[in-house]
Amino acid sequence: MNQELLKESTATEAAPRFRPVPWTALETPQDVELWIDEHNRSLQENIGPQETGYGVCFALAVGGNIFMQTSGDAIMLDVEPDAAWVAPLIIAATGAAEPAGQLWVLPEDKLVQLIIGLSSLVASTTLVSGHKFGSRNRKMA
């Protein structure tokens, strides 16, 4: 019996802290603003003040993940190699130049355009904590 409890306890501990949420395409700037408000509220409710590397992971429907973290002055995107195919869309939506690596740093005022551009490609989102967004991890304010 103890073996079964141990297995159950280990399985519970290994469960991810955050679960994917199915994405509904956002079509207007107002839709995006509502999503941003809901996302910010969810971060405030679920991320502790000592945590760094928090943000959202966009799982793309045809493959790959994009991790996004925002601050008052920048958007940081960690575009995993299997999602590199989305670079032309990021460039078109934001006017940014493609970086040498997978970490993009975009002006904060490009967030709405970025989300509208990515919206039809996203399958789900998941809150993240502890992701390495380069050396500029930020703590909750």
Number of C-alpha atoms within 10 A of each C-alpha: 5 7 8 9 10 11 11 12 11 11 10 10 10 9 9 8 11 12 12 14 13 12 18 12 16 18 13 12 13 11 14 20 15 12 14 15 11 12 15 14 11 12 18 13 9 14 17 14 11 9 13 19 21 24 23 20 23 24 22 21 13 11 13 17 21 24 24 23 20 19 13 8 10 16 19 22 21 23 22 15 12 13 17 15 13 15 17 13 13 21 14 13 18 18 14 16 14 14 10 7 10 18 18 20 19 20 15 14 13 15 19 18 18 20 24 18 18 18 18 15 17 22 18 17 21 18 21 21 19 11 17 13 21 11 7 10 15 16 14 14 8
